[in-house]
Amino acid sequence: MAYMNFTELQGAPVAVPADVAAAVGKVGFSALEWSVVAIAQKDRLSTLATPGRLSIALGTLFGNQSGSARLADPRLEALRRLSVLAWHHGHAVPRHEIRAFHQAGFTPEQYETLLGSISRGRSALNQGRRTR
């Protein structure tokens, strides 16, 4: 698999054929969305919980120490939540999270692409742990 160094493209326009852009919009994810999926790998399940009053008060007093904060963009937050769950539980994702993922504008094909990618990532991590 080839990777592109996006730092070299600063300010350079990238031309994408319309049919490729349409296909990516339906099945794949943008570079930003893939980065959310990658970051979600390190997020704990506790980042999905709504913070309580004590947690908010302590965060105000000492600064936010919860690790990963919720994303401001609701679409990216839905992707992050589903990704965190998939990294921790594989295909055992609650239906309401799948529904929220689709309501955020993601397609069923993107759901399958996401779970397939995370499943391969989980397998590679487990394979690496077994060979140590």
ABEGO torsion letter per residue (X at the ends): XBBBBAAAABGBBBBBBAAAAAAAAAABBBAAAAAAAAAAAABBAAAABBBBAAAAAAAAAAEBAAGBBBBABAAAAAAAAAAAAAAAAEABBBAAAAAAAAAAGBBAAAAAAAAAAAAAAAAAAAAAAAAX
